[in-house]
């Protein structure tokens, strides 16, 4: 599908079209990748500066992880689209088809996997942004705040794209295990993201 090879204009036109993919999951992954890239940018403006030499090795480690997260989030754009297509076909099956329930259950599970990965990656990205904001160059600290807000939004977008699938699963024990993970992580990481943003925003007030 190569959605990430499209221009920004083409990608947003696809989002705005009747095409079922990319959708909310892919959009969340892309927003998360942009958010974590801003953290990496903070690192680029920090390393090599005498003022920050005491944290340089920490920043380099953060940058390496940020680059890996960005790569994985972009891969999730494609995986999310690929996982949704079988589900869309399952929805189109006749209601009385004997195999429909089993097919739907498998497709719902498969479709929940990419947004769940996006969600977890965004949670980690929020943690990274906290460290970039604490240790990075003050000249680009607003980019860490912008990055954490984008990762925050991407986390929320991914969460709802997980739950739209778990809501319909017949295996409620499996579904609730995922739901609890989402709920507990959201409760933790929205607070982290808000604290980072308020801390940076407060410097300019």
C-alpha positions in Angstrom: 0.0 0.0 0.0 2.9 2.3 0.8 0.8 5.1 2.4 3.9 6.5 4.0 5.5 7.0 0.6 2.7 9.4 -0.4 3.0 13.2 -0.1 1.3 14.9 2.8 -1.3 16.2 0.4 -2.0 12.7 -1.0 -2.2 11.1 2.4 -4.7 13.7 3.7 -6.7 13.4 0.5 -7.0 9.7 1.1 -8.0 10.2 4.7 -10.7 12.6 3.5 -12.0 10.2 0.8 -14.5 7.3 0.9 -11.5 4.8 1.0 -11.7 2.8 4.3 -7.9 3.0 4.6 -6.0 4.8 5.9 -8.3 5.6 8.8 -8.0 6.6 12.4 -5.4 4.0 13.3 -3.1 5.0 10.5 -3.6 8.7 11.1 -2.7 8.1 14.8 0.4 6.3 13.9 1.5 9.1 11.6 0.8 11.7 14.2 2.7 9.7 16.8 5.7 9.5 14.4 5.7 13.2 13.8 5.5 13.8 17.6 8.4 11.6 18.4 10.4 13.1 15.6 10.1 16.4 17.3 11.7 14.9 20.4 14.6 13.7 18.2 14.9 17.2 16.9 15.4 18.5 20.4 18.2 16.0 20.8 19.9 17.1 17.6 20.0 20.7 18.9 21.4 19.5 22.2 24.2 17.1 21.4 27.6 18.8 20.9 26.7 21.8 23.0 29.1 22.4 26.0 26.2 23.6 28.1 24.6 20.1 27.9 27.7 17.9 27.8 26.7 16.3 31.2 23.5 14.8 29.6 24.9 14.2 26.1 25.0 10.4 26.5 21.5 10.3 27.9 20.3 12.4 24.9 22.0 10.2 22.4 20.3 7.2 23.9 16.9 9.0 23.8 17.5 9.9 20.2 18.3 6.3 19.2 15.1 5.1 20.8 13.1 7.9 19.3 14.3 6.9 15.8 13.3 3.3 16.4 9.8 4.4 17.6 9.4 6.6 14.6 10.3 3.8 12.3 7.9 1.4 14.0 5.0 3.9 14.0 5.4 4.5 10.3 5.3 0.7 9.8 2.1 0.6 11.8 0.4 2.9 9.2 0.7 0.1 6.7 -0.1 -2.7 9.1 -3.2 -1.0 10.4 -4.6 -0.7 6.8 -3.7 -4.3 6.0 -5.4 -5.6 9.1 -8.6 -3.6 8.5 -9.3 -4.9 5.0 -10.2 -8.5 6.0 -12.4 -7.1 8.7 -14.3 -4.9 6.2 -14.9 -8.1 4.1 -16.1 -9.9 7.2 -18.7 -7.2 7.9 -20.0 -7.7 4.4 -20.7 -11.5 4.9 -24.3 -12.5 5.2 -25.6 -12.4 8.7 -26.7 -16.1 8.5 -23.4 -17.4 7.1 -22.4 -20.2 9.5 -18.8 -19.2 9.5 -19.4 -15.5 10.0 -19.0 -15.5 13.8 -15.6 -17.3 13.7 -14.3 -15.2 10.8 -15.4 -11.9 12.5 -13.8 -12.9 15.8 -10.5 -13.6 14.1 -10.6 -10.4 12.1 -11.5 -8.3 15.1 -8.5 -9.7 17.0 -6.2 -9.1 14.1 -7.6 -5.5 13.5 -7.0 -4.7 17.2 -3.3 -5.5 17.0 -1.9 -2.6 15.0 -3.7 0.2 17.0 -2.7 -1.6 20.2 0.9 -1.4 19.1 0.5 2.2 18.1 -1.0 2.9 21.6 1.9 1.3 23.4 4.5 3.0 21.2 2.9 6.4 21.9 3.0 5.8 25.6 6.7 5.1 25.4 7.1 8.2 23.2 5.5 10.3 25.9 8.0 9.1 28.4 10.8 10.0 25.9 9.4 13.5 25.5 9.5 14.0 29.2 13.2 13.3 29.2 13.8 15.5 26.1 11.9 18.3 27.8 13.9 17.9 31.0 17.4 17.5 29.5 17.2 19.1 26.1 18.3 22.5 24.9 16.1 25.3 26.1 16.2 26.8 22.6 13.9 24.1 21.3 12.0 23.1 24.4 8.7 24.2 22.7 9.2 21.4 20.2 9.3 18.8 23.0 6.0 20.3 24.3 4.5 20.1 20.8 5.8 16.6 20.4 4.3 15.3 23.6 0.9 16.8 22.7 1.0 15.0 19.3 1.9 11.7 21.0 -0.8 12.3 23.5 -3.4 12.8 20.7 -2.0 9.7 18.9 -2.4 7.6 22.0 -6.0 8.6 22.4 -6.7 8.0 18.7 -5.1 4.5 18.9 -7.1 3.7 22.1 -10.5 4.3 20.5 -9.4 2.2 17.4 -8.6 -0.7 19.7 -11.9 -0.4 21.6 -14.0 -0.3 18.5 -12.8 -3.9 17.9 -12.8 -5.2 21.5 -16.4 -4.0 21.9 -17.6 -6.6 19.3 -15.4 -9.5 20.4 -17.3 -12.6 21.7 -14.3 -13.6 23.9 -15.0 -11.0 26.6 -12.2 -12.2 28.9 -9.7 -11.5 26.1 -11.4 -8.2 25.2 -11.5 -7.0 28.8 -7.8 -7.8 29.4 -7.0 -5.4 26.5 -9.5 -2.8 27.7 -8.0 -2.8 31.2 -4.5 -2.3 29.7 -5.7 0.6 27.6 -7.6 2.3 30.5 -4.8 1.9 33.0 -2.1 3.2 30.6 -4.2 6.1 29.4 -4.8 7.2 33.1 -1.0 7.2 33.6 0.2 8.7 30.4 -2.3 11.5 29.9 -1.0 12.8 33.2 2.6 12.5 32.1 1.9 14.3 28.9 -0.1 17.1 30.6 2.7 17.6 33.1 5.3 17.9 30.4 3.2 20.3 28.4 2.3 22.5 31.4 5.9 22.6 32.6 7.1 23.9 29.2 4.2 26.1 28.6 4.6 27.7 32.0 8.1 28.9 31.0 6.6 31.3 28.5 3.8 32.8 30.7 
